[in-house]
Amino acid sequence: MSKRDSIQYAPDWTTVFYFFLLVTMGWISIYGASYDFEFEGSIFDFEQRAGKQFIWILTAFALGGAILLLDHRIFNYFAYIIYTTVILLLIVTIFIAPEIKGSRSWLVLGPVSFQPAELAKMATALALAKFMSRYNFKIKTWRDLIPLAFFIMLPFVLIILQKETGSALVFAAFLLMLYREGMKGIVLLLVTLAVVLFVVVIRFSISPITEGGGTWGMVLAMGILLLIQVVYAFFYTRHRKEALILLSGTTLFAFTSVVMNKWFVINYDYVALAIAGASGIYWLFIELFKRYRKYLLLALVTIVSIGFSYTADQLFNRILEPHQQVRIKVLLNMEDDPAGAGYNVNQSKIAIGSGGFFGKGFLNGTQTKLKYVPEQDTDFIFCTVGEEHGFLGSVFVLIIYWLLLMRILKIAERQRESFHRIYAYCVASILFFHLMINVGMVLGLMPVIGIPLPFFSYGGSSLWGFTIMLFILLRMDASRLERGR
C-alpha cells in the first residue's frame, strides 16, 4: 500500500478542519448560551447542555471515522434502500411520535430523542445522485423532472404531515443542485415567481382599494404577471407589436373599470383576474394561429399563476399552523406582536446589536445570560455569537461557513463519478439553505421556521445528520486516491 492509499491521507483534511472548527465553536457557544450565573458549571458537566453536546460531538466523530472506513461503493449500491428505510421511518414517526411543541417529528428512545427528518436530507441526496447518475441521463424535458420531483416531494409531504414545515422547506435546496446539473433556469424563475406572488397577495390582502371593491394584493400580483408578459414579448421574443397591443388593451380595460366604478360597485380583484386571464388566452391565440413559438409556456404559466394567486389565502391558512402564520405576518409588517410572535426576533436583534463591533466578551452577554432570547442555544444560537463576540466574531463564523461551502464545491468539481459529484452539490445546497435561513431569521430577514445552524446548534439529531452527510461526501472524495482509480 502506497502512502497516499492509506486512509489517514485519503480524507480532505481541509474540510475536516472546517468541520472540527465549526463544531468546536458551536460547542463553546452552546456553553455560553446555556451558562447560568447562579449555578456555575463546567463545560464538561453532563447535566448541562454543553456537557450533553460534548457527548453528541464525540459520537459524531466516531460516526465520521466509521464512515471513512467503509467501502465508498456501498453508498451507491444501497442508495435506494437507505432512502426507502428513511421514508418508512418518517411514516412510522407520524403515528407513534409524541407531540412535542405542536409537531410529531421526534422518536423518543428512552432518554434519547431523535428526529428522522435530519436523515431524510442525506437519504434523498443519495437517491437523487443514484438516479441522475444513470447512463446518459440528462434533464432535458419536464418529463425528466417527474421522477426527481417524486424523490424530493415524498419526504417533503411526510415531514409536512409531522407538522415540521421548517424542516420540509429545506428540500427546496435540491433545486440548486438540479439547476447545476442542467435543469433549465425557467424552473427557478417559476419558483421565484410563485414566492413573489404568494408574498404580494398575502402582504397586501389587508389593503382594500375601495370599500367592497377588492384588495391591492390581487391587483399588484396580476400587475406583476402582466409586466412579465410584456417584458418577455418585447425584449426576449422581440414581438413588440403584440406586446404593445396587450399593454394597450389591458390599460384601456383597467381605465374603463375605474370610470365605471363611479356608477357601479366594481370588485377590482375580479377585474385583475379577468385581465390576466384574457392575457393568457391572448398568448395562446398567438401560439396557435400566428405560430409564434415560446408562448404556449407563457400562457400556461399565466393560467396556473392566476389559480395560485386566487388560492394563496387558502393555502396560507390551511398549510401553515397559526403560529407560523403570525410569524410571517410579523415579518411582512402585517401585524405588530413584539410580545408574541415577534418576541424571539426582537430579542435576538437586541442581543446582536448590543454586542457592537467587538462583543461583550465570552460569558458576558446579558441578553443571553438572562434568558431573554428563547431557543438561544438551538435555532437562535447565532445571536449568542453576535452578543459575546460582536460583528467581528459573527463575520469570522460566516467566513468559516463560506470556506466550507467553497471547499465542498471544489470537491464536487474534481469528482470523476457523476454519482459523487451530484451528491456533493446536494450537500452544498443543503448547507447553504440552512445557513441562509437560520442567519436570516435571527437577523429578522427571514420568517422564523425553526431550522438549526449546521454543526453549531445544540442537538444530536442535527449534528449527527450533518456529520453523516458530510463524511459520506469525504469518503466518496477519498476514493479518488485509491489504487487503480
N, C-alpha and C positions, 0 to 999 in steps of 0.2 A: 504493500500500500504506500503510495506516494504521500508526501507531506500535505499536498492540497486536497487529497482524497479523505483525510482524517476529518471527523465530524467537528473537531474543535476549530478547523479552519474554514468549514463549509458555510456556516450562517453568515449573513450580512451583519457584521458586528456594529456597524454604524447605526442600523435600525435597532438592534438590541440595546445599544447605548441610549438612544432616544426613548425607547420603551422604559428602560430602567430609570431614567431621569424623570420622566413624567409620573411613573408610579411612586417614586420616592417623594417628589414634590407634592403629589396628591395626598400621600400618607401624612406628611408634615402638616399640610393644610387642613386635613381632617382633624388632626390633633388640636390645631389652633381653633378650628370652628367649634369643637366639642369641649374645649377646655373650660373648666368650672373653677372660679376663684375660691369658692368655699370648700370644694373637695378636690384639691390638687392631686393629680395622679400622674404616673409615669406614662410615657408614650407607649410602653410595653404592657400597661395594665390591661389585662384581658377582660376586665369588667367594663372598660370604656370602649368607645367607638374606635379609637386609634389602635388599641390592642387587638380588637377583633379584626380590623382591617389588615393588621400585620399578619394574622393567620391566613387570611384570604390571599395576601401577597405571596406568602411562602408557598401555598398550594398552587397559585398561578404560575410561579416559577417552576414548580415541579411539573405542572401540565405542559408548559412550554418546552422544558427539557425532554419530556417523554415524546412529544410530537416530533421533535428534531431527530429522535432515534427511529422513527417509523420509516417504512418504505414510502417514498413520495407517491408511488403509483396507486396506493390504496385509496387516496382521495378521489382519484378519477374513477376507479373501479366501483367504489361504494357511494358515489355522489348521490345517486337516486335513492339508495337505501337510507342514507343519512337524512335526506330530505323527507322521505316518507315517514321515517321514525319520528322526526320532529313534528311533522304535521299531525300524526296520531297523538303525540304528546300535547299539542295545542288543543286538539279536540277534547281529550280527556280533561285538560285543565278547565275548560268551560264548565264542566259538570261537577267536578269534585273539589275545585279550589274554593277555599273560604273567601268570603267577601272582605276585602281589605281596602279601605278608603274608596269605596264605591266600585271597585273592579274585582274581577275574579281571574287574576293572572298569576297568582303565586301558589306554587305547590309547597306545602308545609310537610317536611320530613323530620319529625322530632324537633330539635332546637334549630334546625336549618330551614330557611325558606329559599326557594329558587324560582326564577321567572323564565319559563321556557322560551318566551319571545326573544330573549337575548341570543339563544342558539339558532333561532329561525333565520336571522340575518346571514349567519355563516352557512347554514344549510341551503338557503336559497341561492347564495352566491355560487356554491359548488354545483347545484343543479343547473343554473344558467350557464356556467362555464362548460359543463359537460355537454349540454345540448348544443350550444353555439360553437363548440369545437369539433362538431361532426364534419366529415369531409365535405368540402365545397359549400358549406353553409354560409349564406350572406343575407343581410337584412336588405332586401330589395323592394318588397311589396308589403302591404298591410297584412297579407296572409302569413308572412314570415313572423310577424309580431304576435300573432294569436297565441301560439304555444308559450312564448316568452311572457306574455301578459298573464297566462294561466299560472305559471310558476310564481309570479310576483303577487297576483291578486288572491290566491288561495290562502297563504298565511296572513295577508293583509286583512281579509274578511274575518278569519278566525280570531285574530287579535282584536279587531273591532268588536266582535261578539263578547270578548272578555272585558270590554269597556276600557280598553287601553288605547285610546285614539292617538296619543303621542307616539307610542312605540310603533303603531301601524303606519303612521305618516313617514317614518324613516324609510320605508320601502320605496318611496318616491325617488330615493337616491339612486336606484338602479337605472333610472332614465339617463343619468350622466354617463354610466358605463355603456348603455345601448347607443348613445349618441357617438361616443368614442369609437365604437365598433361598427359604425356605418349607418345607424338609424338616421333618417332624414331630419334635418333641423326643424321641419314643419311640425313634427310631433311635439318638440319642446315649445315651439311657438303656440301651439294649440293649448298645451297645458298652462302656459303663461296667460293666454287669453282667458281661459276658464277661471283662473285665480283672480285676474283683474275684474272680470265681470261679476264674480261672486262678491268680491270686496266692495265694489261700487254699488251693487244692488243692496247689499246688507247695510253699508255705511249710510247711504242716502235714502233708505226706505222710510226713515223717520222724518224726512223733509218734504212736506207736501208742497206741490206747486200752487194749487188753489184749493179751497175747501171742497172736498169731494171730487177733485179733479186730477188725481194721480200723484205720484211722487217723483222726485228728482232721480231716484235710484234707477228706475227702469228707463227713463228718458236719457240719462247720461250713458247707461250701458248700451242702449241701442245706438246712441250717437257715436260711441267708440267703435261699434261694429260697422256702422256706415262709413266712418272715416277710414277704417282699414280697407274696406272695399274700394273706395275711391283711390286711395294711395296705391293699392295693388294694381288696379287697372291703369292708372295714369302713369306710374313710374316703372312698374315691373313688366306688364304686358304691352305697355305703350298704346293701348286703345283709348286714347284721350277723349275721343268723341263720345264713346259710350260712358266714360266716367263723368263727363260734363252733363250728359243727359240725365244720369242718375242723380247727380248733385242738384241740378235744376229742378227735377221733378220732386225730390224729397223736400227741398226748400219751399217750393210752391205749396205742397200739401200741408207742411207744418204751418206756414203762414196763414193758409185758409182756415186751419183748425183754430188758431189763435183768434182770428177775426170772428169765427162762428161762436166762439165761447162767450161773446157778448150777449148772444141771444139764447144759446143752448148750453147746458152743462156738459162740458167735454171732459172725458177722462183721458188725460194725456198718456197714461200707461198704454191704453189700447191704441192710441194714435201712434205711439212709438213702435209698438209691436206690429201694427199694420204696415207702417213704412218699411220696417226691417224685413217683414215677410214678403212684401212686394219686391224689395231689392233682391231677395233670394230667387224669386220667380223670374225676375228680370235677367239675372245671370244665367239661370237655367235655360231661358229662351235663347240667349246669345249662344250658349254652348250647342244647343240642338239645331238652331236654324241658320245661324251665321257660321257655324262650325269653327268658332274660335276656341281653341283648346285652353285648358287650365282654368276653366270657370266652373266645371262640374263640382270640383272640390270646394270652391268658394261658396257655391250655392248650398252644398250640404253642410258646410261649417256654419253658414248663416242660419239655416233652419235649426240645427242642433243647438246653436248658441241661444236662439230665441227660446227654445224649450228649457234649456238650462237656466237662463236668466229668470224665466217666469216661475220656475220651481225652486229658485235659490232659497227663498224664505222657508219653504217646507223642508228642504234638505238641511238647512241650518238648525231648524227646530227639532228635527227627528233624529239626525245622526249624532249631533253633539249633545252631551249632557248639559244640564242647566248651568253648572259651574263653569264649564268650558265656554258656553255661550256668553256668559258675563265677562270672562277674561278677554274674549275677542272684542266685545263691545267696549270694554275699558280701553283696550289698545287702540281702537278706532275712534276714541273720544265720543262714543255714543252714550256712555254712562260715566259718571264720576263716583267711584266707590273706593275711596282711599282706605277705609277701614275694613273693606271686604275683599272683593276680587283683586283690587289694585294694591292691596297691602304689601304682598310679597315683593312686587316690583318696586314700589315706592321705597321700602326699607332697604332693598338691595342697592338702589341708586344712591340712597343716602350713605350707605356703608362705603360704596366705591368712591363717591365724591369726597367723603371725609378723609380718605386715605391720601389725597393730594398727589404730589409728584413722587415722593419718596416713601410714603406709607407711614403708619404709626409704629411699626416695629412688630416683630413676632410676639404673639400673645398679648398685644396691647390694643387690639381693636375693640372699641367699646360697643359698637352695634352688634358685632357677632358674639362677644363675650356675654353681653346681657340678653342674648337670645331674641333680639328684635327681628331678625331675619329668619322666617320659617324655612325648614329644609336646607339650612345653610351648610350642611356637610354632605348633601346629596345633589339635588338639582341646582342649588344656588351656591355651590362651593366656590365659584369664581369670584363672588363678592368678598369672600374671605381673603383671597389673594389681593384684590383691589384695595381693601382697607388696611391690611397689615403691610403690604409691600408696595402699594401705590401704583402710579402709572408705569414706572419702570419695571416693577415686578410683573404686572399684567402683560406688558409688551413682551417681556422675556418669555413668559409661558406661551404666548401666542406664536412667538418666533420658533420655539421648540416644536410646536404642533405643525407649523408651516414647513420646517425642515423635515419632519417625519413624513408629511404628505409628499413633499418633493422627492424624498428618498424612495417611497413606495412607487411613485410614478416612474422613477428611474429603473426600479426593479422590474416594473411591468414592461417597459420598453426593451429590456435586454433578454426577455424570455424567448426561448426557442419554440416552445409549445404554446399553441393558442389557448389551451385549457388554463395554463398557468397565467398567461397574460390577461385573459378575461377576468379570472379570479382576482388578480392584483388590482385591476381597475374597480372591481366591486368593493374591495377593501378600502381603497382610496375614497370612493364615492360615499360610503357609509360613514367613514371618519369625518370627512368634510361636512356632511349633512349634520351630524351630531354636534360638531364644533360650532357651525354657523347658527344652528337653532338654539343651543344652550347658551352661548355667549350673548346671542341676540336677545333672548328673553330676559337674561339677567340685566341687560342694559335697557330694557324696555322697548326694544326694536322689533321683537317677535312676541307672538302670544305665548303664554305660559302653558306648555303642553306636557311638561314633565318628562324630559329625557335627560339622562346623565351626561356628564362631561367625560369622554373616554379616558380611562386609566386614572382619573382624578377623583371622581365622586365616590362616596362611601357605598359599599355593597359588593357582595361576592358575585352575584349573577352578572352584573355589568362587567366587572373585572375579568371574570372567567370567560365571558362571551367574547370580549375584545382580545384577550390573550390568545384564546384558541384560534380565532380568526387570523390574527397577525402571525402566529407561529406556524400555522399551516402554510401561509404565504412564504415564510422564511424557509420552511422545509422544501417547498417547491423550488424556490430560488437556489437552494443549496444543491439541488440535483444537477445543476449545470456543471458543477465541479467534479462530478463522479466520473470515474474512468469509463471511457468508451463513449462519452457524450460529446 
